[in-house]
Amino acid sequence: MKKLFTLTALILFSLASFAQLKTNIVVFSEQGEQFFLVLNGIQQNAEAQTNVKVTDLIQPYYKVKIMFPDANQPQIDKNINFNQGTETTFCLKKNNKGEYVLRWQSEVPIAQAPPPAPNQNVIVYTTTAPPAASTSVTYTETSTTVVNGNSPTGDNVSMGVNINDPEMGVNVNMNINAGGTSTQSSSYSSTTTTTTTTSSGTYNDGPPPSGNQTVYVMPGYNGPTGCAWPMDDNQFASAYSSVASKDFDESKLIIAKQIIGTNCLTCNQVKQMMLLLDFEDNRLDLAKFAYGYTYDIGNYYMLNDAFDFDSTIEELDNYIRGYSW
C-alpha cells in the first residue's frame, strides 16, 4: 500500500511539473530587417528589433503576427504550436517571390538553449502591450523687430524646424533666414515661440480602441486569445443579417467565411453564425475556419451545443489540437 501511494505521488508530481513547463520563442530576421512581434494580439517589443526572444509562454498554441515599421509592408500571420519546455527559433526571410515569410529554424530543450546574443531583445511574455513609439516635432520661430533707430542688417526672420523620429532613426534640422533692409532705429525686440506635438500609434491587431484602453479585455475571461479585438454588437448585427438574408446553406457559408476572414469574433458570435446553417457538416466547416479568427478561443467548447453528433464534436476537438499554419 505504501509503495502504491508513493508511485501515485510521483506520477502526480510528474504531471504537475509537466504542466508547469514553459516555452520560449525566438524570431530573427535573416537580412537584419527590423520588426514587431505580436503574440495573441499583444505586441511584445516596444521598439522594432532584428532579433526578439519571448520567454515564459505557457500555452501550446499562439497566433503570431510579424509587423514592420513600414506600414506599407504586408504583415505576416501565422498560428504556431509549441512543444512545452522547449525554445523554438524562427527565421524571418524573403521567399523566391520576394515576399516575407516566417520559417521554422530549430528547437531545443530550454536547458540546452544558448545564452542570449548581444543584439537579442529578451522579453518575458506579457499580456499588456508596451507604450507605443512616438514622434515629436518641434517648431521654433524667432522674429526680430526694429523698434527705434537704424538697423545695419535690416529686419530678420529666422525659422527652425526639428523633426526627431526615434523609431525610424530620422533627425532633420532646417533653418530659414530672411533678411531685408531697414532705415529704422537700432533697438530691437525678439520673440521666440516653440510648439511641440507628439503623435503615437499602437501596433495591436484590431480596430483602434477608444480612450486610453489599448487592449481589449472580455469581462470574466482571462484565457488564451486568437485575435485582438472582436466585432462590437452593431458590427456583428449587420454581419449576422447579411448571412441570414441568404436562402441556401452554401451561400450562407460563403458569406460567413468572407466576414469572419477579415474580422475578429467571440465564441458566442461564431456560434450564432453556425446556428444559421442547417447542415452539421457546414457548421463544422465554419467552426474550423473561425477558430483562427476568434478572440476567446478558451471558450470554444461552447460551440459543441451547435452539433447533434458526438463524432462532430470529436472531429472539431482533434482539429483544434492539431491547429497550426
Beta strands, then each sheet from edge to edge (+ up, - down):
strand 1: 23-29
strand 2: 36-39
strand 3: 42-43
strand 4: 51-57
strand 5: 61-67
strand 6: 76-81
strand 7: 86-94
strand 8: 100-109
strand 9: 121-124
strand 10: 134-148
strand 11: 156-165
strand 12: 170-179
strand 13: 187-200
sheet 1: 8+ 7- 1- 4+ 9+
sheet 2: 3+ 2- 5+ 6-
sheet 3: 12+ 11- 10+ 13-
end
